[in-house]
Amino acid sequence: MNNWRKLGMVFVSVLVLVLIASGGAPALADGPDGDVVIWGDNYVLGDGQTIEGDLLVYGGNVTLSAGSEVDGNVSVFGGNLDIYGEVDGDVSVFGGNVDIHSDAVVRGDVMAVGGNLDQDDGADIRGNEIEGFPFEAPSVPRAPRAPRAPRAPRAPRAPEIRMRHHPWRSEVFGHKLFSEVSNFFRSVFGLFVTVVLGILVVVFLPRHTDTVAETMIKAPVQSFVSGLVAFIVVPIVAVVLAITVCLLPVSALLLLVTGVGLLFGWIAAGLLFGTKILRALNKKEPNRVAAVAVGLPAISVLTAVPCIGWLIGPVLWTWSFGAVVYSLFGTRAYDDPRPRFSRSSAGGYDPRMDQL
């Protein structure tokens, strides 16, 4: 029952995230009498200030100063949380660290997924403390061994082997609802891992990611054609190389590079879509981390739309992967045949994100 409560915390937090990223986002801040939602910025709740609702911060760090109070829950995606004041509800942090300092009070549960949970002496946490991934898949009981055939002078009839009945397995694993919940949870966790990888890519390879996104929007036809040609040529070349034993490692390396290119293109597509969404919300200079964190869930929702999602997914994969191929993994601009970064030492690099 305790695990189901934790699952509820994760489900509510992720559901709020998906609703915000899909276009039904609330205002940036509803004031002290309601929920407060912050996009891509740091947030500090000062001494003596109170939020009479929930606090949700996306892509920024949060500090709750001493003497501050949050009457509801606190959720942070892609940032760190420092608590000096009081929180009446639960605390959930995804992709960041939680530091609960002395004299801080948290009356609910504290959960840190993808980060560390640190508690100073004197801090008062009245709920459960959860650090890391809080769930474990139930173990499947082993099937009983079949009994051995008895030995007799005459060849006896082979005994009928009956498997013992497992009511726990039939009630849990045979239940359709459990299968649907498991599939949903795996999808949400896979989306979370993709968002974390996307944040790491745009943090460590910002120039390359910007160039691929720029190629997608500035040279869409060339990108799409490059993706189609790559999807046709790569399997043929890999099979031909695999036939020769000496070239089998080359075939495996080619498939590995193709997989990395597909993931890199998908992250660049998320950066492009997230930039468009944040600009639609009057975010003139969106942060890369916030753009990827919004864009990747948005295109995942688009690919899950009935009737047209099956078409959006392959088209977007071909388009983004073709941009990776056409720009040579983001090292060449769409309008320049030379590698872009060969002349970066002279005048620096301009990602031209404002032109996407």
N, C-alpha and C positions, 0 to 999 in steps of 0.2 A: 504493500500500500504506500510505503514511503517513496518507492521508486516511481509509482504513478504520479505522486505529487510533484516530484522533480520533473517528470515528463510534461506535466501540465505547465510548469514554469517555463520550460524551453519552448513548448508549443505556443503559449501566449506571446512570448517575446518575439519568436520568429514570425508569427502571424501579424503582429504589429509592423514588423520590418517589411513583409511582403506587401501589406496594404499601403504602406507609405511609398515604397518604391514603384508600385504599379500605377501611381497617379492620384490615389485618393489621399494625399498627404494633408495633414492639418497645417495651420499657420506655424511660423517659426516659434512663436511663444504666445500662449493664451493668457499669460498674466498669472499673478499669485493665486487667483481664485480657481484655476483649472490646471490642466496638464501643460507641461512645458516640453517642447520638442526643439532640438538644436541640430542644424545640418552643417557638418564639415567645419565647425569652429570649436574652440575651447570654451568652457563655461565654468564660472565661479559663482557660488551662492554665498553671499557675504554674511558677516556676523549680524545676527538679529533678523535675517530674512527667512521667510517661510514659504514653501510651495504647498498649496492645499490641493494636491493631486499627484500624478505621476511625473517623473522626469525621465525623458528619453533623449540621449545624445548619440549622434551618428557621425563617426569619423572625427572625434575630438576628445581631449582630456577634460576631466571633470574634477573640481575641488569643492567640497562642502566644508566651508569654514566653521571654526568653533562658534557655537551659539546659533548656527543655522539649523533648520528643521525641514524635512520632507515628509508630508503626511502619507504619501502613497509609496509606490515602488520606484526603484531607480534602475534603469537599464542603459548600458553603454556598449556600443558596437565599434570596435576598432580604436580604442583609446584606453587610457589608464584612469583610475578612480582613486582619489584620496578623500577619506572621510574623517573630519574632525568634529562634526556636529551629530545630529540625530536623524535616523531614518525609521519611520514607523512600519514600513512594509518590507518587501524582499529586495535584495540587491543582486543583479545579474550583469556580468561583464563578459563579453565575447571578444577574444583577440586582444586582451590587455591585462594589466596587473591591478590588483586591489590592495590598497594599503589602508588599514583601519588603525588610526592612531589612538593614543591614550585619551580617556575621557569621551571617546565616541560611543554612541549607543545605536545598535541595529536590532530592532525588535522582531525581524523576520529572518529568513534564510539568506545566506551569502553564498553565491556561486560564481566561480571564475573558470571559464572554459577557454583554453588556449593561453593561459597566463598564470601568474603566481598570486597566492593569497597570503598576505603578511598581516599579522595582528600584533600591535604593541601591548605591553603590560598595562593593565587598567582598562582596556577596551572591553565593552560589554556587548557580546553577540548572543542573543537569546534564542535564535533558531539554529538550524543546521549549517555547518561549514562544508562546502563542496568545492573541491579543487580538481581540475582536469575533467575528463569525460566521465559523467556520473553513472553510466549504465553499463551493465554487463549482460551479454546475451545468455539466456538460460541454457544450461547444459542438457544435451539430449541423452536420455538413458540408453545404455547399450542394449542391443538386441540379445535375447538369451541364446545360448549355444544349443544347437540341435543335439538330441541324445544319440548316443552311439547304438548301432544295431546290435541286438543281443546275439551271442554266439551259440549255435546249436549244431548237433550232428547233421541234421537235415537243413537244407537251405530254407530258413523261415521267410515269411512274407515281410517285406520291408515295412517297418513301423511308420505310421503316419506322424509327421512332424507338425506339431501345432505351436504356433507362436503364442506366448502368454499375452493376455490382454493388458494394455497400458491405458487406464482411464485418463491419466494426466496428459498423455500424448494426444489422445483423441479429443480431449476437451480444449486443449490449448493450441496445438499445432494444426489440428484439423478444423479449427474455427476460422471462418472466412474473415471475420472482423480482425483477428490477430494478424492475418496475412496482409490485410489492407493497411493496418497501423504500421506494421514492419516496413512495408514498401514506402509509405509516406515518410517515416523517420529516416530511412536510408537516403531518400531523395533530399530531405532537408539537410542532413549531415553532409552529403556530397556537395550541395550548393554552398554550404559553409566552408568546406575545404577549398572549393574553387575560388570563393571570394578572398580567403586568406592568401592563396597563391597569387591571385591577381594583385593584391595589395603589395606583396613582396616584389613582384615583377615591376610594378610602376615605381616603387621606391628605389630599387637597385638598377633598373634599366629604363629610366624615364625617356631618354632620347629615342631609343629604338621603338618603344611602344608608341610614342607620339608620331613617329614617322610612319609606322604601319597604319595607324588610325587616319593619318593625313592621306595616305595612299588610297585607303578605302573610299574616302569621300571625294578626292580629287581625280582619281583614275578608276572609277568603278568598273568600266567595261574591261580594261586591261587586267584588273584584279580578278574579275570573275572568269575570264578566259584562261588566265594563268592557273587558277584553281582547278578548272576542268581538265586542262592538259596534265597538271601534276597528278590528279586522281587517276588518270588513265595510264600515264607513263610509269609512275612509281611502282604499282603492283607488277607490271610486266618486267621491269628491270630487276625487281627483287626476286621474282621467280627464276629469271634467267641466271642471276648470280647464285641463287641457292642451289641450282642444279650442279654447279661446280663446287666440290667440297672445299677447295682452296679459297674460294670467294664467298663462302657462307658467312664469315664474320662481316664482310662488306655489306652483304644483304641485310644482316641484322642491324648494322649501324645505319643503313639507309632508312629502315623502318623506324628506328629510334628517332632519327632526325625528323622524319615526317610526323611522328607523334608529338614531338616538342613543338614543331611548327603549327600543328593544329591547335594545341593548347595556347600558344603565344598569340595566334590570330584571334581566338575566342576572347582572350583577355583584352586585346586591342579593340575588338568590337564592343565589349562591355565598357571600356573607357570612352569610346565614341558615343554610345547610347546614353551613358551616364552624364556626359557633358551636355548633351542635348536636353536631357530631363532637368538638370539643375539650372540650365539657362532659362528653360521654360518657367522655372520657379523664381526668376529674377536673380539668379546667382551669376553675376557677370564674370567672375574669375573663379570657377569651381576648382576645388582641390582635387588632385589626381586620385587620392585615396578615397575620398567621398564619391567621386565620379565612378570609379570601378565598383565600389561597394553598392552603388545604386544601379549601375548599368547591368552587371551580371545577373542579379535577380530579375531585372526587368526583361531581359531577353529570354531567360528561363521561363518566365510566365508567358511570353509570346509563343514560344515553341510548344507550350502545353495547351494553347487555345484549341478547342475542338474544330474539326473540319479543315482548318488552315495551318495548324501547328506543324503537321507532318511536312508541309511545303516550306515553311519559314526556316525550319532547322537546317535542311540540306543546302538551301540557298545561302543562308548566313555562314555555314561552315565553308562552302566553296568560295564565297566572297572574301571572307577574312583570311583563309589560308592562301588564296591567290595573292592577296596584298602582301603577305609575308614572303611569298616566293618572288613577286615582282620587285619588292624593295630589298631583297636579299637579307631577310631578317632585320629589317629596319635600318640597314646601313647605307641605303641609297635613296635619295629623294625621288618622287614620282616623275619630276620634270628634269632630272639631271642624271645622265648615265654614269657619272663618276660616283664613287662612294662618298657619302655626305661628310663623314667624320675625318676624311683625309685632309681637310682644310679647316678643321675646327679650331686649330691653335691660333689662327690669325685673328678671327673676329668673334670667337665664341660660337655658341649654338643657339638658334632661335627655333623652338619647337613649333611655333605658329599655331598654338592651340586656339587662339582667338579666331582663326580662319576655318576651323572645323565646322 
